[in-house]
Amino acid sequence: MSPRPRKASDEQIFGAAHRVMGRLAPQQWTLSDIAAEAGLTAGALVQRFGSKQRLLAALTRALAEATPAMFDELRAAHDSPLAALRAYCVGFARMGEGPGGVAHHLAYLQLDLTDPDLHRNVRVQARATRAAMRRLLDDAVAAGELPPGTDVAALARVLEGLLGGSLMAWAIHRDGTAARYVRTDVEAVLAAFARAAGG
């Protein structure tokens, strides 16, 4: 009698998917690869999600839902709002230094932008990210880290755009580490907004 197939939580399956996706481009993996990574049968994963696209949709939805909590954890781990914001920016930049680099992540971004379900989830995540950055910037003003007149709504939007653009520029120039490159750009923008606010 064969053993009953092991069950796994969505969180465990998504963790397995992240590991596989970190190693392989979108066209290189199948549900069988995720199942093997999670210690499941391919049939169990197909029964649970139905298709590769539906697994990706569930994964991107879970990431979007987890974004506010991720920022809460960052804030709790740092002494100041700007320190938490800088930690997020550096973490974002380090994504480009991993296996496959920026090109690897762009392949997944192409999927996110062309598939309606994935795009819907990524847009929710982006809005949650911008809102969380704005809260950190509001807290930074309240804490005296930024001048009272700082336009935090505009600054959050600029930082959101800056992160992707700066990481792309680093991928072309390869000047030092991605984290240092992006951090330099972030500091320049923070300083410019502080000056504009009279700080």
Secondary structure, 3 states (H helix, E strand, C coil): CCCCCCCCCHHHHHHHHHHHHHHCCHHHCCHHHHHHHHCCCHHHHHHHHCCHHHHHHHHHHHHHHHHHHHHHHHHHCCCCHHHHHHHHHHHHHHHHHCCCHHHHHHHHHHHHHHCHHHHHHHHHHHHHHHHHHHHHHHHHHHCCCCCCCCCHHHHHHHHHHHHHHHHHHHHHHCCCCHHHHHHHHHHHHHHHHHHHCCC
